[in-house]
Amino acid sequence: MSRRVIGIVMNGVTGRMGHRQHLVRSILAIREQGGLDLGDGEVLWPEPILVGRDEHKVEQLAEEHGLEHWTTDLDQALAHPLAEIYFDAQLTQVREQALRKAIEAGKHVYTEKPTAESLDAALELARLAREAGVCNGAVQDKLFLPGLLKLKRLVDGGFFGRILSVRGEFGYWVFEGDWQTAQRPSWNYRAEDGGGMILDMFPHWRYVLDNLVAPVRSVYAHTATHIPERVDERGDTYRATADDAAYGIFELEGGITAQINSSWAVRVDRDELVEFQIDGTEGSAVAGLRDCRFQHRAATPKPIWNPDLPVTEPFRDQWQRVPDNAEFDNGFKLQWELFLRHVVTGSAYHWDLLEGAKGVQLAELGLRSAREGRRFEVPALEIR
């Protein structure tokens, strides 16, 4: 088989998400499987070109994985003769400028969310990419989780009948950093550095609801900073200025109500760190990262409220599991493969920068809703 090499400038991969999910579990995993089979006897071989601000960290990362190309200079990386794609996993504050530079250099762009700090900037990026004629994509990894793929199987099969509501629970306890080290970087809790639960998670909830259930039509949100002081990576105490919890109510097309709670100040009493429940006239289902359980109308028990007697119904035992019926790969890797095919073969690809802008739009409206205490309609977006 012939090998076609494609250079990918990967910016921000010294960070946790960029390193683990995008470099190791996606791009390097594709290399470990022998490349991406394009059919017709051709294999696509991704060649990372690592970029980072800290020379020691990026050099160490390249050495750790046996990679040849690395630099601290983005211009130099974009000018590399192999470079065809630019990927961004940096802090949101510096993402827009880097994406603009890559688009101007004629590179295809793929980026983590949120794609920009404001809706205007996100739409401008989408417009610039369209005008430049470059392929563009935004990471929407949760659509490729095994649990949500199974849930979508039920939706597409008409299992629910008329969908009535969606409930989501996401989060876990992030340690304050004093007596136990925090699991998330300190910038997540400073609004001035682009932190905050709504900005982080509402873009996810937008594409999950839009693609899995129905388009989002309105939002009402309430935020909280439950932990006002935290300790950073240097051991210094700082004031948390960003929301560490967000409670959102979304109206979806067709009169469906969705409620999603997101918190970094909650202790987990559920099977997985994120769970979604869909209730419909014909049945209900609950999905997490990997598992999905369902209950049909005909198998629904008939509970009776009686606070004077102990509960004897084994409610959790009355649900069935959706079978795998397929091999499930890493969700980030699956989307990377789709984007790479799109770039090389022109295959269809839905999750572009305009879709990414929709996530920024919902985050922006959610923050405004929390400030003003009122519901906002979510207008349709288009590139002008």
Secondary structure, 3 states (H helix, E strand, C coil): CEEEEEEEEEECCCCHHHHHHHHHHHHHHHHHCCCEEEECCEEEEEEEEEECCCHHHHHHHHHHCCCCEEECCHHHHHCCCCEEEEEECCCHHHHHHHHHHHHHCCCEEEECCCCCCCHHHHHHHHHHHHHHCCCEEECCHHHHCHHHHHHHHHHHCCCCCCEEEEEEEEECECCCCCCCCCCCCHHHHCHHHCCCHHHHHHHHHHHHHHHHCCCEEEEEEEEECCCCEEECCCCCEEECCCCCEEEEEEEECCCEEEEEEEECECCCCCCCCEEEEEEECCEEEEECCCCEEEEEHHHCCCCCCCCCCCCCCCHHHHCEECCCCCCCCCHHHHHHHHHHHHHHHCCCCCCCHHHHHHHHHHHHHHHHHHHHCCCEECCCCCCC
